[in-house]
């Protein structure tokens, strides 16, 4: 029973109704990796990046018809350069506005799709991995245009790539338009690129040039890790190589005016005119000038660097084991990563086969997201969410795709256990339990969900509760249900 | 202690029947000094907040930002405080604010997360210490004044307040308080789980202290300042509190956002100062960030990560009306790595000596406790009255 409970709670997202009775739980977990559906119906129903781009174009056409923005310039003869500039900038301004305001709807739809996918998933281990990687490559709607990108970043930039090579995942997630906008890559321009040379005339007050934000975070957060041995000159060199990656239709200023992006909004492109041509040295290795390929080659190399293997092994171990995972576990994952060159499915199978993860049933505190999803899965036939889970997740500072920084949400107990945070869970459990009718035997439900870890103390309090409703609230905030 | 406990229970009212662990957090008697620490997460630009307009190299580095800097409050021939900080500027004129410039922690890399960890935990290396310096300061105080208390206002417990000392945390909320009977049951549910029990205990205490004014609107920064004062005022209030301020990592189009950020901070400090009333006299507010930003504007009208920055010391307890700086200059050769403002003052030494003076603690012991790697021969000017 212990193994079944661990498979549901530690590897998965919590049992649906009751812990399953599969005999070979490890085999079942590995099968989830193969059965995982990259594009389930709920997610397929949400507008993807292409659709959002098309909708933006339609919106702009609408504004043109109303005369709010100028028609695209076809005949050059009657239009001055200044008018052309203004007209071009108008389009980007309105496109960005659309990404911000309509983004609220795109975001809400994407959140709903993520929640329903997680709640009903029959491959919850794989879903957990999606959430893990999405948070590893975090973007945040704290920047308002990101609202339009957040769902697509996870659904297109992360989800389809989590079973393949890590280097491909890095390229898909870090070069997704949402990331390029979030970490300011869109406007980074090589000072000696074609656009740099054209724009940075001596009399121009504001020079355009490099922005090293994304390059640094790829090294620090996505791959090598902060102690991965890179220096400021590696960051600058990589940032130079990365120039050229930008997003269509949204950039302001010279970048926006110069990049031809016919009727495409918010899609990743590599624009040679922005690229700083030239050899660079990153982590001691020479990369000849090769345009777009240069940055891709660098990513390929750093994505299989031993420091990256160590960084990823450590994060995965912590996610599944809890704070301070044992060295044996980290070493096993590290070796697997190095041996396969970053094959992710192999890494997950190694996790399943790691004895450290099958010890005692509860150890790690659930994040508000995990807790909320596990509640919804635990009571599948009940309408627990009249108050909408997103509202609660906002209050708990854990709504999808809104961490305070590109490091993503914290993954240690101290990040989520504090007086105020615990109190909110107590309040929330109390509130949703009040909305329930005709619950009968909560103790039986508890035994079904936590067959191995349900403690005597909790059982006693469930029996003593003044109503099934109160018992249910207590179960949700019991020490064993708060952990996984 | 007995007396303190009684005062505390009286304030809890209906919830006083809780069968939780014995209350200590917010029950206190001795010491009337207050410390509020505000962390600016994301590396707030020191050269924008307190602009060295008198430095001949400044204009070339900051280009189009210079005009706005010129419109700030000119504090002396060198420095102008950002125009959005008008209320803090008047504190400066009343000698209740001072600024430290060209300062940094010992950290010399440019990762936000390591930089913040060092600023909050007081290690020489990131993640060297598990506890934060505010937590260890609370520990030091509680050894002297049995009831000393520490509180985070916002979302969860920041690294600076984590550690052995059981700090409380409070976040404004409009969800209803559960009935006392229900909380009693939860207390019993956590009977075998000291971590959850003590967290619940503290939450119930602060919630009672905050009373009705718990729900503040999301962007109500003045409201947050007032609430912080309410949770700190009087013998029941926290001696040490911390507020996290986000959104300072302005890599692109920084100018407008910086104005908004600083205006919010200015509003919060002003409301806090007013709401502290008489106790503002005994209050020290420190505002600090993990590191400064590159001296020159980058290619996208923002700034990338740098090193030296500035820090605020506010409050009636402060020897205000001065700028503490050993100004290194901004010429290419003056800059660290030909890029960043060179730090010439130790952020840790200044924080440590200030809080030691403020609370009347031995400065050497305090440095050893808060920032053990910072040499005690580093002398700093007088910051506390």
Interface residues (C-beta under 8 A of the other chain):
Chain A: X142 X183 X184 X187 X188 X189 X191 X205 X206 X207 X208 X209 X210 X211 X212 X213 X216 X220 X226 X232 X235 X395 X397 X404 X405 X407 X414 X415 X416 X417 X418 X419 X420 X421 X422 X423 X424 X426 X427 X428 X430 X431 X455 X457 X458 X461 X464 X465 X466 X470 X473 X474 X477 X478 X479 X482
Chain B: X41 X42 X63 X64 X109 X110 X111 X112 X113 X114 X126 X152 X155 X156 X157 X159 X162 X168 X169 X170 X171 X173 X175 X176 X177 X178 X181 X182 X183 X185 X186 X188 X189 X190 X191 X192 X193 X195 X196 X199 X200 X201 X202 X203 X204 X206 X207 X246 X247 X249 X251 X252 X297 X298 X299 X300 X301 X302 X304 X305 X337 X339
